[in-house]
């Protein structure tokens, strides 16, 4: 089991729509900072993950 499974749960790690949307936001080499912010928040809201501590921590570390 990958670390991500522990933090997000097995369902979300296998949820291709969620993972695809997150990858588009995180790994895009052409995305602007404002687009990243908007995209991240949109995916988090769509999948009702506002209270997920791990994702909140990852978002808070985005500038590191």
Secondary structure, DSSP 8 states (H G I E B T S, - for coil): --HHHHHH-HHHHH-HHHHHHHHHHHS-SS--HHHHHHHHHHHHHHTT-TT-HHHHHHHHTTT-
